[in-house]
Amino acid sequence: MDYRLLLKNVEKTLEAIEGGEDVLVTIVSVGEAIVRNFRSELGILGGRLYVRRENQYVLERGFGRSRRVQTGISVSAEYGPIRRAEEDGMALADLDDPSVDRELEKSLGVSRFAAVSFGEERYLLSFDVHPKAREEDLLLALGIIRTVVDSKVRTERLEGLLQDARRIQQSILPRAIPQVGDFELYGLSVPAEAVGGDFYDFIPLGDLSFGAAIADASGHGLLAALLVRDIYVGLRMGIGNDFKIARTIERLNRILNKSRLTTKFVSLFYGEFETNGDVVYVNAGHPSPLHLHAATGAFSELASTGMVLGPAPDAVYSRRAAHMEPGDLMLLYTDGVVEAHDSKDREFGMPRLKRLLVEARRESAREVVQRVVNAARSWSHGAPVEDDMTAVAIRRVPQRAGAPSRVRPETMPHGTKPRSG
């Protein structure tokens, strides 16, 4: 037998199998493909899939000539051939082997026991093989099948986790942008990998204000997605219950600190923007948002008011205030933007970001965000993308000549004054 050809054919067979949400369906598809493609070379005629449940292997499905086998049969994990399959990854035994239960195997239509164990010993594929198949060929084939099938199952699991993470990430990104006063809002998040740890949100707070948040959970993948989901839920619950924003962030920090997922940390900026331009915010260790003042062309930075979330349960966070005049622009961003590196290991950097904002200061919030993200991605063209990139632009549209001025909180009707931070 040409063993290299055998390996190539097994790999090609498995690559052609599209996985589904049900890992059992994938495994059975693998078994059926092996029977189809290697009946003549290896004498594999059919087989059965068993799933371990505590100390028993339960027969789930048959394939090939064993397709009609009765399911639900349980076999002890201590059964000799199965124990060998668990210990060695595979087992091959004739029916006259003392460890084989001849009556059991005959009732299943087995003339020779052959099986592989995989998926951290959670699954067992048992094959019906022709009595005259060469033992040397079968052992080699079983070893190859086990290795490649195990890889296939692990890949399917990882892809399943990534799909879960993607669904979580998509579910928490804002689907609508609040229309409040003369503010324009827009956000965009571009993950470095299939799933990132960045997050942004717009929270409607009535006709006179809205909340804007941006967060960065270190790392990527499912854990990071779960962390930012907790941020999303905790922030919206706290704001919805009308808690003061500093207390909301402190409560959220304690929850994350106690979570089993807090093996990493999360930076978070949250601000509440009023129609009169007043801003109250808390910055938990996040890169300082940039506030470009239209009147002077100067920048202010909304600096940190506390440490990142997660590491210290008793961390204290203070709130601060800012004010946006018509024409002002504010950019919230994650460090993946300014820390993007080109092929010569040079950072995109803060000076370049500020120059870009000055150039784009009269453009819409959407255009500002697209400019920022496109510039950072172009800067790192040809170099590995190191981190997620997220940008949120908040722009107060300039007043047109002759347009009435916005009312201040002290002149608003009774009961409409924005809530305290």
Secondary structure, DSSP 8 states (H G I E B T S, - for coil): --HHHHHHHHHHHHHT----S-HHHHHHHHHHHHHHHHHHHH-EEEEEEEEEETTEEEEEEEEETTTT--TT-EEETTSHHHHHHHHHSEEEEETTSTTS-HHHHHHTT-SEEEEEEETTTTEEEEEEE-TTS-HHHHHHHHHHHHHHHHHHHHHHHHHHHHHHHHHHHHHHS-SS----TTEEEEEEEE-SSSS-SEEEEEEE-SSSEEEEEEEEESS-HHHHHHHHHHHHHHHHHHHHTT--HHHHHHHHHHHHHHSTTTTS-EEEEEEEEETTSEEEEEEES----EEE-TTT--EEE---SB--BSS-TT-----EEEE--TT-EEEEE-HHHHT-B-TTS-B--HHHHHHHHHHTTTS-HHHHHHHHHHHHHHHTTTS---S-EEEEEEEE----TT------GGGS-TT-S----
